[in-house]
């Protein structure tokens, strides 16, 4: 879970499914926790269309590690990290990256390095 945070801005190598999805789970838990902390006297700030201060800090703190672990996950499926840019294609991009993240990585060594530990 914390392996992706140890490799904060490492865009080389490979990340297995377990590492990637545990990091995603950590991000979701932190986001839910910050939503609870952002509840003020007028209700949750996210309902008013504004991002709370704590949510913004967590978002920017996890932005680079999120991109780097996704790039390494794409490397595990023998795809270039540039596939991350498909996120800018509405709907199709998110679905495509989700499918790539769910796919099994290539067995053994590929052009991005040795297979990650399970």
matplotlib code that plots the C-alpha trace (Angstrom):
import matplotlib.pyplot as plt

x = [0.0, 2.8, 5.2, 3.8, 4.5, 8.1, 8.5, 7.0, 8.1, 9.6, 8.2, 10.4, 9.9, 6.8, 4.0, 1.8, -1.9, -1.8, 0.5, -1.7, -5.1, -3.9, -2.7, -6.0, -7.8, -5.5, -6.5, -10.2, -10.0, -8.1, -10.6, -13.5, -11.7, -11.1, -14.7, -15.7, -13.2, -14.5, -18.0, -18.5, -21.5, -23.1, -22.6, -20.0, -18.0, -18.0, -21.8, -21.3, -18.9, -15.8, -12.9, -12.1, -8.7, -7.8, -9.0, -6.9, -3.8, -4.4, -5.2, -2.0, 0.1, -1.1, -1.2, 2.4, 2.4, -0.9, 0.4, 3.7, 2.0, -0.3, 2.6, 4.4, 1.1, 0.9, 4.6, 3.6, 1.1, 3.9, 2.4, 4.1, 3.4, 2.1, -1.1, -1.9, -2.8, -5.9, -7.5, -8.3, -10.6, -14.0, -15.4, -13.4, -10.1, -11.2, -12.7, -9.6, -7.2, -9.4, -9.3, -5.5, -5.1, -7.2, -5.2, -2.6, 1.0, 3.3, 5.1, 8.8, 10.9, 9.5, 11.0, 10.3, 12.1, 11.7, 8.3, 7.3, 6.8, 3.2]
y = [0.0, 2.4, 1.1, 3.7, 6.5, 5.3, 5.6, 9.1, 10.2, 7.1, 6.7, 3.8, 0.1, -1.8, -2.1, -5.1, -5.1, -5.5, -2.5, -0.3, -1.2, -1.0, 2.5, 3.4, 2.0, 4.2, 7.3, 6.5, 6.1, 9.3, 11.1, 9.8, 10.8, 14.3, 14.7, 14.0, 16.6, 19.2, 19.2, 22.7, 24.6, 24.9, 21.3, 19.6, 22.1, 19.6, 20.1, 23.8, 23.1, 24.1, 21.7, 21.9, 22.9, 19.5, 17.8, 20.1, 19.3, 15.6, 15.9, 17.7, 15.5, 12.4, 13.7, 12.8, 9.4, 8.6, 9.4, 7.5, 4.3, 4.4, 4.8, 1.9, -0.2, 0.5, -0.5, -3.9, -4.4, -3.6, -0.2, 3.2, 5.6, 8.1, 6.2, 8.2, 11.1, 9.2, 10.4, 13.6, 11.8, 12.1, 8.8, 6.6, 7.5, 6.6, 3.3, 2.4, 3.1, 1.1, -1.8, -1.5, -1.4, -4.5, -6.6, -9.0, -7.9, -9.5, -12.6, -12.3, -9.4, -6.9, -3.7, -1.8, -4.2, -7.3, -8.4, -6.9, -9.0, -10.1]
z = [0.0, 0.9, -1.7, -4.2, -1.7, -1.2, -5.0, -4.9, -8.3, -9.9, -13.4, -14.4, -13.6, -13.1, -10.5, -10.0, -9.7, -5.9, -5.4, -7.7, -6.3, -2.7, -3.4, -5.0, -1.9, 0.3, -1.9, -1.6, 2.2, 2.5, 0.4, 2.4, 5.6, 4.4, 3.3, 6.9, 8.1, 5.6, 7.1, 8.4, 10.0, 6.6, 5.6, 3.5, 1.4, -1.5, -1.8, -2.3, -5.3, -3.4, -2.5, 1.2, 2.3, 3.7, 0.5, -1.6, 0.4, 0.1, -3.6, -4.4, -2.1, -3.9, -7.5, -8.4, -6.7, -8.4, -11.8, -11.2, -9.9, -12.9, -15.3, -13.6, -13.8, -17.6, -17.9, -16.2, -19.0, -21.6, -22.5, -22.6, -19.8, -22.4, -22.3, -19.2, -21.5, -22.7, -19.5, -21.4, -23.8, -22.1, -20.8, -23.1, -21.4, -17.9, -19.0, -21.1, -18.2, -15.8, -18.1, -18.5, -14.7, -14.3, -16.9, -15.8, -16.3, -18.7, -17.3, -16.7, -18.1, -20.6, -22.1, -18.8, -16.5, -14.4, -13.2, -9.9, -6.8, -6.2]

ax = plt.figure().add_subplot(projection="3d")
ax.plot(x, y, z, "-o")
ax.set_aspect("equal")
plt.show()
